[in-house]
Amino acid sequence: MTGLLSRLTGRLFTPRWQHANPAIRSAATDQLDPEIPDQRKILETLILEDDALEVRHAALTRMQSPERLLPLLDRADGLVRERLIELLSGGQDAPSLLSREQLVERLDDSELLSAVASRGDNQQLRLTALSRLEDEEALIHQACHNTIAAVRHAAAARITSQAGLERLVRDAKRDRHVQRQARDTLAQRRADAQQADALAASRDNLLRQMEKLPRQAWEDSVPSRYRSLLREWERLPAADYEIQQRFEEARQQAHKVISDHEAREEAIRAHERLSANLNTHLEEILSAVDQAREDLYSRDCVNDHDFASLQAQRRLQGERWSELTDQFSAPAELLERQQRLQQQLQDALDAWHRHQLCQGELDAALVDNDIDQLRRLESEVAWPAGLPQTASLSAVRQAISAAQPEEPEEAAQEQDALDGSPAQDAESADASREGDGTARKASLDLDALDAELARLEADLDAGKLKPASRLHRSLRDRTEGQLDNARQTRLRQLGARVAELRDWQNFVAAPKREQLLEAITTLSERDDISDEQRDRQHQQLIQQWRELGDAAASRDASQAFRTASDAIKLRLRDYRESRKQLREYNLAMREALCEQLESLNGHAMDDADPDSLRQIRDRAREEWRRHTPVPAGPGRQLSHRFGEALTALQGLIDSRAGQIAAAKQALVDAVEALANEDSPARARAEQAKALQSRWREMGRAPKGEEQRLWAAFRAACDRIFAARDQDREDRDSREQARLDQWQALIERLDSWEPETLEDAALLDDALKEADTLGPLPRGKRGDGMRRRWTGILKRREQRLDELHALQLREEWQQWRDLLEQHAVADASARNGDVQDVELPNTSAFDDNSRQANAARNQMRQALPSNCSAANERLAELRVHLAILFEAPLGSEDESRRLTVQVARINQQLGERMEREEELDEVLDALLANGPLDWDAWQTELPRFDALFNH
């Protein structure tokens, strides 16, 4: 009793929304208010947890605010999602449009947004939902299947992937605008890809050409090609960093090659300029050496400074001479003159060297007044006649003369023989002394004397001791006792200034000599430097010592300097021996190089490539310069020989280059004539390319001629290629205009749909216009337009065929009614009721039809007793129609097919009949065939209907 009571109590006090009966729970939802939080929670509980579908549905019906359902979306089943879609899309109990749009703008659920975009009751709502969609699959679905065009177009505009656009072209059959837009986008992408590929190909081509440029054989056109490639690269859009870096490296290499070649060319030009002025430079060298010799021989007394100056001048000018003759061959007369001058200077320097070796003994003999010793030393020195004597030698000869005042002529001759001077030297010396005496007695040129005095004063003002001393001695010797008081006083004052300048230079040179002596002593003792550095510093110290001349000179310092120098020479013996061997090796290599050049000049082919010969010439020069130094004497002879070999090789190069210039001039004339022709530009361009290939196969003409010919050849080729490019542009513009006309025609035909058979004339006009435009050009655009044109024509022809079939069925219905009337009349005539059938006044029947109708009426009046012939004829006409309509026939009609085909062939022997005309004749024959048996007609009539519906 207690359990029953508790169950009854529970049922009485349990809420109705928790009742066991789903119908009661469903009805209880009507009493729940979603605006009250507790009741809203009850509704949410029913939506999420109730097992009965109708209860959940009733609870969802009470939830009329989408914001309340959004939190339940992830925890509920599809019923909540469907209710939410219904509310957002504007279904029953939906809130205002503004609130729905605001809510959709905050949604992120792709499935929910896609449903709203498809089912929304407002275009703007759909567009708002679409703008929140990011899934391309959902966008594609909207673009293909949405019922609003604006939404389809907006969705299609957001599809950017290649696969998505291809799906639009394939699946968006509902909207041609979407299909066309996707097709155009794909076409544009293909065009962009082709342009990018073309751009990449252009970059690769330019990069390969730039990388190839430094490695190819040199041509005069290399700099212009380099600049052209650089300009073309700069015109292209910026490339990737790696490609740009590769091009920059290739450009730097090409620029270095061009710069090096230009530097070599400049060196060659400088070399050629030096070669052109060779005689002038050599004359200057010889004049300087001759002037140094004359200065020495014009003195009254010579000393160490004079010979040091002479030796320095000889070495300086000798180095200049060697530098020039190593590169060029000197003329024979200048070589003889130089050798003669060198021999004279060498004789004087050898005498001075002997004098230096005997200097100590001479001084001792003079002190002891040992006449025999003095005579022996004088004979050992063998001082040349005509060369001014030193102070010691003058004292020796005075002492000898004082001891023997009168010397026999034989002894004088013997003394001259001991001195080693030839007779002609003595005679020339006597003649010189006689000339000097005569000059002293002659009257002086006062103007020239004043000019020399002014020059002497200018040298003193400039601190030039050496030329001032020479000029002073010369003036003093030439004008002794012949000057007036004023000039004599001025000369004496200038002489005092010369002595003062000498004393000053001695004062300045003393510490310099001490430094040089200390430096050469230190150099002889150092072990931390190489032999090459030791030799170079040794030569520099000797040069600086000689430059001091006799300023602050002393015997002890000179002897100490010489001792240190000899010690250095002893240490450098092996080094100088190796240098000597190196000179001999270089001499042998130069001699071998000369032999090779002479062999080449003697055996060179007449068609030798001048560029190869130029390379041989340049390499020979490089080899010649590399093998240096060489011994002076043999080196000069080899230099002359090398110059002759190079001259012969250059002659061969000039000869071959001249032949090539003539051949290239012929090519220039040919390409200019080709440029002036009126033949097709493309053919002329191909011929010009062939001429360019021949030009590249040839070598180079002489430099200036090569540049002139290349400029003319390139200008003519540029004219030809410009004409080809212009012709191509004109052709492309015509093709583009024709494509545009085709595009307009295709668009016009695509937007036109035939409604009646009379519209076939418009299709014929379009076909005539297409024939006028000509065939579509090959290419992606042309092929696409051709496929589209073919498809449009096929659809329009199918449409016209459908219209024609419809019209034919309508006309057959009129013919069928007429034939039905004749069949009925034939059946009535057999019963004795003969009646004529009137031809309807419609466009389906012409004059031939009227004649056939009249003939049929006449046949009926003369009704035969047997209708088998007309029945067979009816079957043959049916077969004839089946053949015209290309309809299948049964096996029972094979014999009739053969009969009809033979009849058709016989009928069309004269002229082939059109299909429409033949159909009219068959219908007229069908009308004229009779009278028919009613059963036969009823049997064949369905077959005729089937044929016209085929």
SULWOCOR-V896295 format. One record per helix or strand. SS is the DSSP state (hx for helix, st for strand). FROM is the first residue (numbers start at 1). TO is the last residue. If there is no record, write none. Layout:
BEGIN
ss = <SS	SS>
from = <FROM	FROM>
to = <TO	TO>
END
This chain:
BEGIN
ss = <hx	hx	hx	hx	hx	hx	hx	hx	hx	hx	hx	hx	hx	hx	hx	hx	hx	st	hx	hx	hx	hx	st	hx	hx	hx	hx	hx	hx	hx	hx	hx	hx	hx	hx	hx	hx	hx	hx	hx	hx	hx	hx>
from = <2	16	22	37	53	66	78	97	110	123	136	149	162	176	222	241	278	302	304	332	359	371	390	391	409	423	446	465	485	531	555	573	610	632	681	703	757	780	847	868	891	915	934>
to = <13	18	31	49	62	70	89	104	119	132	145	157	171	213	235	276	297	302	327	357	368	381	390	403	419	441	461	478	525	547	571	603	626	675	697	750	773	830	861	885	907	928	948>
END
